[in-house]
């Protein structure tokens, strides 16, 4: 399942002057021992709506991403990384809790459903081990009262003030930008002001915040979670200086500009880690909360589907994922086994020198990446998006096993079966030809379903809910916020 693929991950990397050097990998406990104290740092980058086919190391030709490609060249690129609880909100909840979201009653978007408080979030788990835990960007986890500082983060970056366009400024903008902004009352989503009062693209601002966090905590173990608004729609305001660096055309050109900015921030981060001698002491995880948004021109190539109208297809749930930690993980490799975003928690827990919490559904991925374990990290992965009040397009019941994908939209629908190796676009339903495969996978799904919690109820929170943290700089947890 592990393959060396240096030529592939070199896309855009050689041009950037980065040459990966092979190193003998260390086990997580050896890595921490070699680092002494403090233990390894972790940076988790979780992009919004980034498609499988939208970055260079996954085959994209029209959007240069040399810094993300460098992560892959200096680490492992996963080819079968899944979001078992799409889209945005449930994906983040599942990842932060390290388990299928159905374990706590989340069977769809269910925005506002609390995450459980009888088991630690990833942030709380690491804070309890002495880590400084920082969060930047989009949250969208738990109830309105379960803000980052209340569930384990010790620092949260404030949200900078956004640009408010005047009528005169709107009139001078291109029609496509003016139309979008007019619907929002002239309020920008991505143009903001930094502390000096300069207007800046929000993703660029986030990158500066990441560097600031690393520089302030370079001497202590830290966990940084960056989940930008990018590249969620609309990317209409993407500056020409970003779009012009791509060869993308049409509506995809604006999305391409937004992706270029994400790549720039990865470059800022890697430079900061290098300057402070932290590159080999830091696990960097790069992934996406769900698949591409076709409405923005996002790509799921070589698969079909994605966010919006393709949500029953592979492209909605298979995402780009990279693990990079030179000296500990092999460099320039691919891992083809089945993994899910809830594996991040289990892997990080082990890297921190701790046992994986009992509530976790994930496994430690390091042994698979280091060749000590073979095969799929998970024999089966399951989906059950059937929340009654959720958007119809998001209903999905599915199983992955080996090269097979079994799915249907509603419980009453017949199963459809596809061989993703032979038919990545899912054009030939093989259910009638392979009834034994259907039976095997369906029975496993039924058994898994019996282990889940009942549908959760979103609480009605009365009174004033604290607004987002606006301004510049950081907010630290108070004693009350840090209380378990």
Secondary structure as UniProt FT lines:
FT   STRAND          2..4
FT   HELIX           6..9
FT   TURN            10..17
FT   HELIX           28..35
FT   STRAND          41..47
FT   TURN            52..53
FT   HELIX           56..58
FT   HELIX           66..73
FT   STRAND          75..82
FT   HELIX           88..97
FT   HELIX           101..104
FT   TURN            111..112
FT   HELIX           122..127
FT   TURN            128..130
FT   STRAND          132..137
FT   TURN            144..145
FT   HELIX           148..150
FT   TURN            151..152
FT   STRAND          155..157
FT   STRAND          162..164
FT   HELIX           167..171
FT   HELIX           175..183
FT   TURN            184..186
FT   STRAND          187..193
FT   TURN            195..196
FT   STRAND          199..201
FT   HELIX           202..216
FT   TURN            217..219
FT   STRAND          222..227
FT   TURN            230..231
FT   TURN            236..237
FT   HELIX           240..243
FT   TURN            244..245
FT   TURN            250..251
FT   HELIX           252..275
FT   TURN            276..277
FT   HELIX           279..281
FT   STRAND          282..288
FT   HELIX           294..296
FT   TURN            301..302
FT   STRAND          306..307
FT   TURN            308..309
FT   TURN            311..312
FT   HELIX           314..316
FT   STRAND          318..324
FT   TURN            327..328
FT   STRAND          333..335
FT   STRAND          339..340
FT   TURN            341..342
FT   HELIX           343..351
FT   TURN            352..353
FT   TURN            358..359
FT   HELIX           366..369
FT   TURN            370..371
FT   STRAND          380..385
FT   TURN            388..389
FT   HELIX           392..394
FT   STRAND          396..401
FT   TURN            402..403
FT   STRAND          404..408
FT   TURN            411..412
FT   STRAND          416..419
FT   TURN            420..422
FT   TURN            424..425
FT   TURN            431..433
FT   HELIX           435..449
FT   TURN            450..451
FT   STRAND          474..476
FT   HELIX           479..482
//
